[in-house]
Amino acid sequence: MSDVLAPESLTDLKEIIKQHYSTLSKRLRQVAEFVLDAPSEVAFGTVATLSKDAGVHPSTWVRFANAFGFSGFSEMQKLFQQNLMEEAPSYQDRIRLAREAFGEESNQQSPSQLLTRFSHANAIALGHLGETTAADDLNKAIQILSQAHAAHIVGVRRAFVVASYFAYALRHIDQKAYLVDGVGGMYKEQASALGKNDVLIAVSFHPYAEETQSVAKAAAEKNVPLIVITDNQISPLASIASVCFVVKEAEIDSFRSLSSSLCLAQALSIGLAYELERKNA
């Protein structure tokens, strides 16, 4: 990557990171994930603090900046600072303000205080979802769903909640929906039921379950449209998705919510119902 020219905007940098992510070393991938997940921290932080947060040696940040055409970390950091000045307060900034407002002494808080913290953090996350989800992506996903013979939905562990809700909601608007639940370990067998006129909805969050990845890859090999809900632009599912929604959930004391992902699933399901009603009018 020595011939890479330094990007002129944070948007361009993120795109180049996604393109070259698979070629990076393990440590540079750690930095890439941190950069994409917490851009405000990069704008505010020093190399020392960022290295500690990302779990890498300080020199890794310099190597990362050099790999993407920058003379050093400071030059790269200016892109993040410029982005903050041009945009409204980001999700991370709002969460930081919320933490300052409620304090960090979580072990001494009552259930009522915890509920207030969770409620406030989820409100911020939901606002961020509405502000950052592209209308074109929503419209494209609904068009794919409206043209599909059947929808297959996969998501395991924490993502199973969102996947099962999707199946429930689609069935309630009289759509064929099949939950790929892997009963008896039969993910491969269930994935084989995907038809060329179907659609796969895959929900996956870090550390990105192998079961979900295998089903998604099976769909891609059959050229079945793939709608992905995930938590990072460098999720292994993002590169093979027909439409990819990156959702930032609220997080309190390392406990992540699912409110935003469920809200997105609900919006897509009801949006599909409206689209089908319009077509049948």
N, C-alpha and C positions, 0 to 999 in steps of 0.2 A: 504493500500500500504506500510505498515511498513516493509514488507519483501522484498521490491524491492532493488536490488543491483544497486549501482551507475553505469550508463553506462560509457564506456570508450571513446566514441567518440560522436560528436555532431549528427552524423547521427543516432546512436543508441538512443540517447536521444529523437530526434524528433519522431522516430518510437514508442517509449514507450509512449510519450505524446499522440500521435494519438490513441494508443490502450486504454489508460486510460482516455481520455478526457471526456467521458460521465459520469464518476464517480466523477469528480472533483466538488468542490463547485463553486459557481458563481464567487467569487474573484479569485480562482485559475485558472478558465477558462480564465479570463481576462489576467492573466500572461501568460498562455499557448499560447493564441493567439498572444500576444506581442512577445514572444520568437520565435515563428515560423515565424512571419511576419518581424521581425527586429533583426535578430541575431547579426548584427554588432553593433547595439545600446547596446545590452547586453554586448558585449565584451568591449566596450569603457566606459559604464556608471557606475555611482555609484548607490547604492541602493536608495539614495534620489532622484536622477534625474529620474531613471527608474520608481520609484513609482509614481512620478508626471506624467510621460508620459503615464503610463499604467492605471492611475486612481485608484491606490490601496494604502493601508498602507504599509510602509516599511517592517513590519513584515510578510506581505503576501509573499514577495520574499523569505524570510528565510523558511517559511512554505512550499512554493513550492519546494525549493531545498531539504528540508528534505523529502518531499513526494516522491521524485525520488531517494532517497538513498544517498544524499550528506550530509556532516556534516554541511554545511552552504552555503551561497550564493557564497562566494569566491571560494570554491572548484568547484562549478558548472560553474562559470564564466570562469575558466581556459579552459574548453572545447571549449568555444566560441573564446577565445583568440588563442588557439592552431589551431583551424580551420582557422582563419584569416591568420596565419603565413604559413599554408600549401597550401592555395588556392590563386588564383589570386584575385585582388580587386573585391568585391561583388557589386551587383546592388546598395545596400544602400550606399556603400563607394563612388561609382561613382556619385550618386545623390548628396551626401554631397559635393564632389568636385565641381560639377556643380553649386550648390547653392553658394559656396564660390566665384566661378568665376563670376557669374552674380549678386551676391548680393541679399539682402532680401528686398530692398525697392521697392516691386512690385507695390505699389499704385502710384509711381511716374514714372513708365515705360510707354513708348509709345507703341502703337500696334505693331510696328516693333520689339521693344525689347521683347515684350511678345511672338511674333511669334518665335523669335530666341530661347527663353527659352523653349517653347513647342517643337520646332524642335529638340533641343539638348537633352532634356529629353526623347523624343520618340526614338531618335537614340540609346540612352543608353539602354532603355527598350527593343528595338528590338534586340539589340546585346545580351542582357541577355537571351531573349527568345531562340535565336539560340544556345547559349552555354549550356543552362540547360535543354532543351527539349530532352528527351531520344529518340533515334532512334527506339528502340524497341516499345515504346509506339505509335509512329507515324505509324510504320508498322502494329502493331496490330489493331489500329483504322481503317486504310485503308482496312485491310483484313475483318474486321467486316462490314464495309460499302459496300465492293465489293460483299459480300455474302448475303446482306439484300435484301429482296423483295422491301421494301420501307423505307425511312428515315422520321421520325417525329422529328421536331425541336421545342424546347420550350425555351423561355427566355422572361422575362417581364421587364418593365421599362428600365433601362440603358442597360440591357442584350438583349433587344428586337432588337437592332440594329444589333448585331452579329447574333442572331437567324434568322432574316429576310434575312441577307446577305447569310447565309448558305443555306437557302431554294432557294434563287435566283441562287446561284452558282451551286447547285446540279441539278436544273432543266435545266440549260444551258449545262450540260453534259449528258442530256437525262436520268436523274435518277428520279424516283418517290420520291418527297419530299413534305411533308405536314407541314405547319407552324401551330403549336398549339397556336393559338392567343387568345383563350378564348372569342371569340365574344359572347356577350350575357351572359357572365359568364359560358360558357359551357366547362370549362377545363375538368371536369370529363367525359363528354360525348365524347369529342375529344380524351381523353386518352383511352377510351374504344375501339377505333378503332385500337389500337396497336395489331398487329398480332405476333405470335411466331417467324415468320421469318423476322420480321422488326427490326429496330434499333431506339433508341431514342437518340437524341443529346440534352443535357440539358446545358444551359449557365446560370450561376448564380453567382452573386457577393454579398458581404456583403451589407445588412443584410439578404440575401438569402430568396427570395420571397417564401411565402407559396404555391403559385400557382405552381411554378416550382417544389417544393419538392413533392407536391401531385401527379403530373404527373410522376415524376421520380420513386416514390414509387409504383405507379400502374404498371409501366414497370417492376420494379424489381420483383413484385409479380407474373408477367406472365413469368418471366425468359427471358424477352426481353433484349438484350445487351444494355448497357447504356454508352455512351461516354459523359464525363463531361468536361466542360471548366469552371474553377472557379478561385478564387484568394487566396485560403488558403488550406493547407493540412487538416485542421479540418473543412472544409465546410461539412455540413450535407450530401451532395451528394457524397463526396469522398469515404465514406465507402461502398456504394452500387454500385459504378461505375465499369464497365468492364475495362475501361481505363479512367484515370483522368489526365487532364492537368492543372497544377497550373500556372497561368499567372500573372506576376507582371507588372502592367501598370505604365506608367509615371504619375506623379502627380505634378501639379504646383498650389500652393496656394489653396490646397484642391480640385482642379478640376482634376479628373482622366480621362485619355485618354482611347481609345478603340483600338488604333493602333495595339498593340500586339495581342489582341484577334482576330481582323479581319485578321491579317496576318496569324495566325494559321489556321483560318477557310479557308482562301484562299489556304494555303499549303495543307491542307487535301483534299479539293475539287479537286485541280489540280492533287495531288498525286493519288487520286482515278481515275481520268480520265486516267492517264498514266497506272495504274494497269489494268483497264478494256480494254484498247487498247492492252496491252501486252497479256492478256488472250484471246482476240479475234483474235490475229494475226495468 
